[in-house]
Amino acid sequence: MTIKILTDSCCDLPINYIRENADVLDLIGMPIHIAGEDFIDDLGENTDLPKFYDKLRAGTMASTSQITPLTFETIFKKNHEEGAETIYLGLSSGLSGTMNNAMLARNMLCEELENVQIHIPSTLAASVGQGLQIIYIIDMIRAGRTSEEVLNWFEANKLKTQHWFAVDNLEYLKNGGRISPAAATIGTMLNIKPVLYVDNEGKLKRFQTVRGRKKSIKYLASKLKNDLEIVPTAKVLIGHGNCLEDAETLSALIKDKVSPENIIISNLAHTIATHVGPDMLAIAFIGEEREE
């Protein structure tokens, strides 16, 4: 039986990567609403991602909705009819109820059909961390690994998937209820840039604050040094909120410190950008177990 990976638009993988791996990777998008417009996040395949960022920079706020069980059921059923088993690697259940909708769809399909093979492990990941897990797993599938081998590797390494985020605009954290309006106002005045991470429960937490953009970029680069000395063949995925120059600066700083196997740079798509705003920088890599 062949294996198909299913993910959602929170994975923040480069659109070229999605296209190149379409034979083993399916993408479903989160519904997005902005300025009276509704569309599905497809990582910029048929949507204007730069225009979306222009609206965010102009102060327009966007919102997201969960993927419905029916959407999941449609893809699960298609894969089953094509003789494939599905592994869904989606946004952390600690950040969204979308994973629950996937499980509901699987349960409904299992009642309707026999021998349905659908695996929904808890990624405890988001954005570039989620995307990085997918890159490793697709490499394993192409190397001929079985679904059991893939899932065993995943369970052994998901808490070693480190993701760190430097947020440039505090307004989005305020709107998401992660910081108070007073903290956002004071932080903006003092040019404070929060550094966030995903913890062992798959939830986003604030880890550190630094003053100024340059320092926040250097701080992200510093997070890799110890881990990538331990795991020298690690891949690194850098995500940026429509600020490619800063992402390239971060990549150069990383290369000055360590020599990872591969650094991939990707523009953060509509879904994550809705919650963190433009100019965010993020890194993901597999190293030691993440912070509690």
C-alpha positions in Angstrom: 0.0 0.0 0.0 1.3 3.4 -0.9 1.6 6.3 1.6 0.2 9.8 1.1 1.0 12.6 3.4 -1.7 15.1 4.1 -1.0 18.5 5.6 -2.7 21.9 6.0 -1.7 25.4 5.1 -0.1 26.0 8.5 3.0 23.9 7.3 4.5 27.0 5.6 6.5 24.9 3.1 7.7 26.6 -0.1 5.1 26.3 -2.9 7.7 24.8 -5.2 8.3 22.0 -2.6 4.5 21.2 -2.6 4.5 21.0 -6.4 7.6 18.8 -6.6 6.1 16.3 -4.1 2.5 16.3 -5.2 2.7 12.6 -5.8 3.0 11.9 -2.1 1.9 15.1 -0.5 -1.7 16.6 -0.4 -2.4 20.1 0.9 -5.6 21.5 2.3 -6.0 25.1 3.1 -7.4 27.0 6.1 -10.3 29.4 5.2 -9.2 33.0 5.4 -11.3 36.2 5.8 -9.9 39.7 5.2 -11.6 42.9 4.2 -14.8 41.2 3.2 -13.1 38.6 1.1 -13.1 34.9 1.8 -10.6 32.4 0.2 -8.7 29.2 1.0 -5.0 29.5 1.8 -3.1 27.6 -0.9 0.4 28.9 0.1 0.2 31.4 -2.8 -0.5 28.9 -5.6 -3.6 30.8 -6.9 -3.7 33.6 -4.3 -1.8 36.8 -4.1 0.4 36.4 -1.0 2.3 39.7 -1.4 -1.0 41.6 -1.7 -2.2 39.9 1.4 0.9 41.2 3.3 0.3 44.6 1.9 -3.2 44.6 3.5 -1.7 43.5 6.8 0.9 46.2 6.7 -1.8 48.7 6.0 -3.5 47.7 9.3 -6.2 45.4 7.9 -6.8 42.4 10.2 -7.6 38.9 8.9 -9.1 35.9 10.5 -9.0 32.1 10.0 -11.5 29.2 10.3 -11.0 25.5 10.9 -10.9 23.0 8.1 -14.2 21.1 8.1 -14.6 17.4 8.7 -16.2 17.1 5.2 -13.1 18.5 3.6 -10.9 15.9 5.4 -13.3 13.1 4.6 -13.2 13.9 0.8 -9.4 13.6 0.7 -9.3 10.6 3.0 -11.8 8.8 0.8 -9.9 9.7 -2.4 -6.7 8.3 -1.1 -8.4 5.1 0.2 -10.0 4.5 -3.2 -6.6 5.0 -4.9 -5.1 2.3 -2.6 -3.2 4.6 -0.4 -3.0 5.0 3.4 -3.0 8.6 4.7 -0.8 10.2 7.4 -2.2 13.6 8.3 0.5 15.9 9.8 -1.4 19.1 10.7 -1.4 22.1 13.0 -0.9 21.2 16.7 -4.0 20.4 18.6 -2.7 22.8 21.2 -3.3 25.7 18.9 -6.4 24.6 16.9 -9.3 22.2 16.8 -8.6 21.3 13.2 -7.0 18.0 14.2 -10.2 17.0 16.0 -12.1 17.6 12.8 -9.7 15.3 11.0 -10.3 12.6 13.6 -14.1 13.0 13.3 -13.8 12.6 9.5 -11.7 9.5 9.9 -14.2 7.9 12.3 -17.1 8.6 10.0 -15.2 7.1 7.0 -14.2 4.0 9.0 -17.9 3.4 9.8 -18.7 3.6 6.0 -15.8 1.7 4.5 -13.6 -1.3 5.4 -9.8 -1.4 5.8 -9.4 2.4 5.8 -5.8 3.3 6.8 -5.7 6.8 8.2 -3.1 7.9 10.8 -3.4 11.2 12.7 -0.4 11.5 15.0 -0.3 14.6 17.2 2.5 16.8 15.6 2.7 19.2 18.6 4.1 21.5 15.9 3.1 24.6 13.8 4.4 26.5 10.8 8.0 25.8 9.9 8.2 23.1 12.6 5.3 21.3 11.0 6.8 21.8 7.6 10.2 20.4 8.7 8.6 17.2 10.0 7.0 16.7 6.6 10.3 17.2 4.8 12.0 14.5 6.9 9.1 12.1 6.5 8.8 12.5 2.7 12.5 11.7 2.5 11.8 8.5 4.4 8.9 7.6 2.1 11.0 8.1 -1.0 13.7 5.9 0.6 11.1 3.1 0.8 10.3 3.2 4.5 7.0 1.7 5.6 4.3 3.6 7.4 5.2 1.9 10.6 8.8 2.9 10.3 7.8 6.5 9.4 5.4 6.8 12.4 7.9 5.3 14.8 10.5 7.8 13.7 8.0 10.6 14.0 7.0 9.7 17.6 10.7 9.5 18.6 11.6 12.9 17.1 8.5 15.1 17.3 9.6 16.6 20.7 13.0 17.2 19.2 11.4 19.4 16.5 12.5 22.9 17.7 10.7 26.0 16.4 11.5 29.5 17.4 9.7 32.7 16.3 10.7 36.3 16.4 7.6 38.6 16.2 8.1 42.1 14.8 4.7 43.6 15.4 3.1 43.2 18.9 -0.4 44.2 17.6 -1.0 40.6 16.4 -0.1 39.0 19.7 -2.4 41.5 21.4 -5.3 40.7 19.1 -4.7 37.0 19.7 -4.9 37.5 23.5 -1.2 36.4 24.0 -0.2 39.8 25.5 -2.2 42.6 27.1 -2.9 45.9 25.3 -0.7 47.7 27.9 2.2 45.3 27.3 1.8 45.7 23.5 1.9 49.5 23.8 4.9 49.6 26.1 6.7 46.9 24.1 6.2 48.9 20.9 7.5 52.0 22.5 10.6 50.2 23.8 11.2 48.4 20.4 10.8 45.0 22.2 10.7 41.9 20.0 9.3 38.8 21.7 10.9 35.4 20.9 8.3 32.6 21.0 8.6 28.8 20.9 6.3 25.8 20.7 6.4 23.7 24.0 5.9 20.0 24.7 2.1 20.5 24.7 2.2 22.0 21.2 1.3 25.4 22.5 2.9 28.8 21.7 4.8 30.4 24.6 6.9 33.5 25.1 10.5 32.6 25.9 12.5 35.7 25.7 12.4 39.4 24.7 15.1 41.3 23.0 15.3 45.0 21.9 15.6 45.7 18.2 15.3 43.7 15.0 19.0 42.9 14.6 19.3 41.4 18.0 16.2 39.3 17.5 17.7 37.9 14.3 21.0 37.1 16.1 19.1 35.5 18.9 17.4 33.1 16.5 20.7 32.1 14.9 22.2 31.4 18.4 19.4 28.8 19.2 20.9 26.4 16.6 24.5 26.3 17.7 24.4 23.7 20.5 21.8 21.5 18.9 23.4 21.4 15.4 26.7 20.5 16.9 25.0 17.4 18.3 23.0 16.7 15.1 25.4 18.0 12.3 23.3 16.6 9.4 20.1 18.5 10.5 18.1 20.5 8.0 16.9 24.0 8.9 13.7 25.6 7.7 13.5 29.4 7.9 10.2 31.1 7.5 9.7 34.8 6.9 6.7 37.1 6.9 7.4 38.7 3.6 10.9 39.9 4.6 13.2 37.8 2.5 16.2 40.0 3.1 16.0 39.4 6.8 15.6 35.7 6.2 18.7 35.7 4.1 20.6 37.6 6.8 19.5 34.9 9.3 20.6 32.1 7.0 24.1 33.7 6.7 24.4 34.0 10.4 23.5 30.4 10.9 26.1 29.3 8.3 28.7 31.4 10.2 28.0 29.3 13.4 27.3 25.8 12.1 27.0 23.9 8.8 23.6 22.2 8.5 22.9 19.8 5.7 20.4 22.1 4.1 18.8 25.5 4.8 15.4 26.1 3.1 13.8 29.5 3.1 10.0 29.9 2.8 7.6 32.8 2.9 5.0 32.3 5.6 1.6 31.7 4.1 -1.7 33.5 4.8 -2.8 31.3 7.8 0.2 31.9 10.1 0.6 35.5 8.9 -2.9 36.2 10.0 -1.9 35.4 13.6 1.6 36.9 13.8 1.6 39.6 11.2 4.2 40.6 8.6 8.0 40.6 9.2 8.0 37.6 11.5 11.1 35.3 11.3 11.0 31.7 12.3 13.4 28.8 12.4 12.9 25.0 12.8 15.4 22.2 13.2 15.6 18.8 14.8 18.0 18.8 17.7 17.7 18.1 21.4 14.3 17.9 23.1 12.5 21.2 23.2 11.9 23.4 26.2 9.2 22.4 28.6 
